[in-house]
Amino acid sequence: MRTLDDLLAEEVAGRRVLVRADLNVPLEDGRITDDRRIRAGVPTLRRLTDAGARVVVTAHLGRPEGGSDPRLSLAPVAVRLGELFGAAVPLAEPGGKAAATVDALADGGLVLLENIRFDPRETSKDDAERAALAHELADLAGADGAFVSDGFGVVHRKQASVYDVARELPAYAGDLVLTEVAVLRTLAGDAQRPYVVVLGGSKVSDKLGVMTALQPKVDAVLVGGGMCFTFLAAQGHGVGDSLLEADQIEACRGFLDSGKIVLPPDVVVADAVAADAAHDVVPADAIPDGRVGLDIGPAGVARFAEALGDARTVFWNGPMGVFELAPFATGTRGVAQAIEAATRRGATTVVGGGDSAAAIRALGRDEAGYTHISTGGGASLEYLEGKALPGLVVLENP
């Protein structure tokens, strides 16, 4: 695929470059609570503006339904971009107003288009509807414009600003996308052994694909979070009121037969999913009826840390418990510390975005403690499953 380096080898000063970024950041009362995705996209934008390109950024925020939603405006993102660039970044409304704002851009200027998902054509299943929106985006770039795909978190989506616009303009992969693909290609290929995968989160069904794809290549799969209870049920244990996907029990038995699955020997159970609920540590094979498992226990942390002790490659996706509530954050924190120790020993450690990346920040862990933290949870998993990601396929076959 053509890269940002290839584009910059051409004369871009004065040309308009449309960049699809991933600026889908969490907001609380209109304030950005985590700007990591914004910061991750800045290097590509800065390289373009430094070269004199007139940069038009398109992105989404949340999942608006039925058109515009002021609560999901990219206005706070435009402010943060302005702070990072040291100059105000205008937010362009859709339609004619956007064209006027783009027309006013000076060389090296930057404009952010309002939430692209305010237009239902962005996510339409109708190819013609998406193509029409992509054509409008391409018109903003103009006759000598170019498209840079730098939102790795959306490359698994066949959407107008991700896929269809790359068929309208000369398309290039941004630096962030290239970095993500290079890291994941290593994990999916010939990674250094021992290779340990740590999986958590709520649902086994969300991780079946990546478990199937990686199992032949790895030495151990450590399973925590809500998904561990379906595995415990597959072993014949009761799980009380813990999260259980009964329709996945048979699949879990198949994975257990591989001998690579490592489960926690103890779990933290509570009377309810609440910070002030009564809770205890119990053996994983003796969860009382009426109680819900919300974290792996201290013996589970120790077992997982031991399994990570000589790892040369680690992939982590999903927290070990309900880390948002302090009594149930210990397991995730302990596993994070064990992975950070592996990084210090020289292992390649990759965090697969999503809730695991959010947990690292929420628990105050140092991002430098990991080799790579992906900006795309779903995209990372689908890449490792071996799926064709539309936003990458179109760059490889424009």
Helices and strands as residue ranges (DSSP letters): H 4-8, E 16-20, E 27-28, E 31-32, H 36-50, E 54-58, G 70-72, H 75-85, E 91-92, H 96-103, E 110-113, G 116-118, G 120-123, H 127-141, E 146-149, G 152-154, G 164-167, E 171-173, H 175-188, E 195-199, H 208-214, G 215-217, E 220-223, H 228-234, G 246-248, H 249-256, E 261-262, E 266-270, E 279-283, E 292-296, H 298-308, E 313-317, G 326-328, H 330-344, E 348-351, H 354-362, G 367-369, E 372-373, H 377-385, H 390-396
